[in-house]
Amino acid sequence: MRSRWGLSESQPHLPPLHHLQGFEAFLCPFLLSWSFAWLGALCLVLRTPTDTVRAAPICDNGQASCQVLSLADLFDRVIQHSSRMHGMSNDLHSQFEQYFLPSRNHISNRVNRNCHTSGILTPNGKENAQRLAGEELTEVILKLLWAWRDPLWHFHQSMAHHDDFNSFSSNKALVMGDLVHELRTGVEKVAEKMQNLGIISNLVNGLRSPEQLLPSPVRPQWSLMNDYDLLFCLRRDSNKVQSYLKILKCRIVPENDC
């Protein structure tokens, strides 16, 4: 199974002739029997696969069968993943408004949002986030990701009974649930890497304990505004995660764009 946190390497090969279809399968046996070099070359081109990339699994000790990602590479991958997560949360929020709240002027300036992650203390603004120690900022990121384990599944369940909200948009919540899980796994790998390099202290194992995290909230009786607030909070928190990861990377492995 391909790991999202491993490296990919090209392994070109020629498939057996019986894997060819259509025109290529009919033409190649004749071309191979002819003596014209350019026709034989044409056959080889027809038999060259378009997808020749296979994944090398990620590993901790650098075994021959896998490759170890650098800390900078791990940061790049989790930041790309967080960008995708934030983009999908924006889309889901917009689609929800389009289907359920076409006249939303009266709620656009709502102040009191019922976010289940409000109990997680997060730095307000880039400057405050930059003041946090690496351990603290990593802990905030992981807590936010852990807190979204269940709410997206509950949202999908509540939308399953609404024909107005198409299945594509509803299922996107499940896809985002997988994204959150994969991103959390990636951030844990980043934290472990930083710990092994002596950049931060040991915090990952402690954060795996459910009692150190916010308990999953009891799902209230369904209401339109509950789900609207949920998507607003998801968009807000996914933006925080993406921003904090970029700040953390710039501190640990600074580049020109920091």
N, C-alpha and C positions, 0 to 999 in steps of 0.2 A: 504494500500500500504506500502511496507516495506521501511523504511528509511535507507539510507546508514550510517547515523550518529547516529542510535539508537543501543540499545543492543539486543542481541538475547538470548532467554531462551528456554530450552527444555521443551516441553509439550507432553510427550508420551501419546498415546491413542491407543485403538484398533479400527480399522475401522469396520463398519458393514459387515456382511458376504457377502452381495450382492456385495461388492466392490472387492471381491477376484475374481481372474481370473484363468482359466486353471486348473492345477493339484490341486492347493490349494482349489479352490471352490468345486471341485469334492470330495476331500478327507476329508475336515474338518467336514461336517455333520456326516459322518460315525464315525470319530474318537471321536467326542463329545458324541456319543451315546454309546460308548464302556466304559467299566469300568477300562480299563488299564490306570493307571495314566500317564505312560510315553508317551502313545499315545496322551492323552489329552494335555500334555505339548508340544508335537510336533506340534499339531494344533495351540497352542498359539504362538509358534515360527513362524509358517508359516504366522500367521495373524499379526505379529508385523511389523509396517511400517518401512521402511528404512529412511524416511525423516520425522523427528519429530521436527524440529526446526522451531519455529515461532518467528517473530520479535516483540519486544516491542518498540513502538514509542518513539522517544526522546521528552523530554518536558523540560520546564524551571523551573517549580515550584514543581516538584517531586510528581505529582499526583499518585494515587494508580495504575493507568493503564499504567504507563510508568516509565522509569528509566532515571536518569540524569547521563550523562557521565562526568567523571572527566576531567580536562584540559589535563592531560597526555594521557588519552584515546583518546581525540579529536585530539591531536597532532599525535598520532600513526596512526589514521585513515587517516588524510589528507596526511601524509607522505607516507603511503602505496598507496594512490590514486595518488599522484604525481609521485611515482615510476612507476606505471602502465602507466601513461600518457607519461612519458619520454621514457619508453620502446616501446610504440606504435609509438611514433614520430621517434625513431630510425628505427623501422621496415619500416615505411612508406617512410622515406628518402631513405633507402636501396633499397626498391622495385621500387621506382621511378627511381633511377639510373640504376637498372637492366633493366627496360623496355625501358627507353628513352635515356639513356646515357651510353651505354655499353663501349664506348671508352672515358672515362672521365678524362684521364690524363691531358688534356689541361685545365681543369677547376678546378682541385683539389686544386690549390693554389690561387684561386681567393681571393682578399683582400676586394674589395668593394662589400659588400652585401647590397642589397636594403631591409633592414628590416623595416617594418612599426612601430616597437616598438623602433626604435633608439632614439626617442625623450624622452623615459622614462629613467631617470637617474638611473642607477643600479650600485651598488658597484662592483668593479673589484677585484675578489679574495676573499678568505675566511677572511683574516685579515681585509680588508676594510669593509666587511659585518658585522663582529663582532663589529666594532666600531659604527655602526649605532644604534640609539635608537630603542627600540621595536616598537614604533609607526611608525617610518620611514621605518623599514624593512617590517613591515606588510603592509604598504601602497604600497611599491614597489611590493610586491607579488600580491596584489589585482589589481593593475594597469596592471600588465603583464597579469593576467588572464582575466580582462575585455577587453583588447586589442585584444584577440583572439576570441571574440564572432562571428564575421562575416567572417574573412578570410578563416576559414576551410570550411564553407558552400560554399563560392565562389570557392574554390579549387575543391570541389566535383562537382560543376556545370561544371567547365571547363573540368574535367576528364570524364564527362558523355558521351562526344562525341568521345572518343578515345578508340577504340576497343583493342588497344595494352595494355592498362592498365586495368587489369581485375576488375570485379565489386567488388570483395572482398577487394582489395586494395583501390579502390575509396570509397567504403562505410565506410572504416575504418576512413576516414576523418570525416564523420558524427558521428561515434561512439566517436571519439576524441572530437568533438564539445560538445557532451553530457558530456564527462568526464570533460572538462574544466568548464562547467556550474556547475556540481556537486562539483568539487573541489573548485570553487569559493564560493559556498554556505557553504562548510565545513570550509574554511578559515574564512569566515565571522562569523561563529559560534565560532571559536577559538578566534577571535578578540573580540566578544561580551563577551565571558567568561573571557578573560583577563581584559576587561574593568570593568566587574562586580566585579572582584577580586581586582580592583585598581592597576593592573599591568601596564596598558596603559591608555591613555586618550581617550576621545570619538572621534573616527575617522571613524567608519563604516558608520554611517548615512550620513556623508559628502561625502564619496566615492561612495555612490549610485547615486549621482547627475551626469548626463552625462557630464555636462559642465566642471567638474573637471577631466575628463578623456580624453585621446586622441580621437579625432573624428575618426570614421571608415574611412579608406582611400578609395578613389575612385578607383575601380578596373580598371587597365589599360588594353589596348588591350592584348589579351592572347599571351604569348610567353613562350617557354619552360623554359627559364632561369628565368622568373618571378616566375613560380611555383617551380622551383628548389631552388631558393633563399628563397621562402616562407617556404619550408620544412626544409631548413637549419636553418632558424630563429626560427621555431617551436621547433626544436631539441635543439637549444641553449637556448631558453627561458624556456622550460620545465626543462632543467637541472638547470637553475638558480632558478626556483621556488622550486624544490626539495632541492637544497642546502640551500637556505634561510630558508626554513621551518625547516630543521635539525638544523641549527645554532640557530634559534629562540627557538626551543624546548630545546636545550642544555642550553640556557641561562635561560629559565623560569623553566624548570623541568629537571635539569641535572641528568644524569645517568652515569653508568660506561663507556659506549661507547662514551661519549662526548669528 
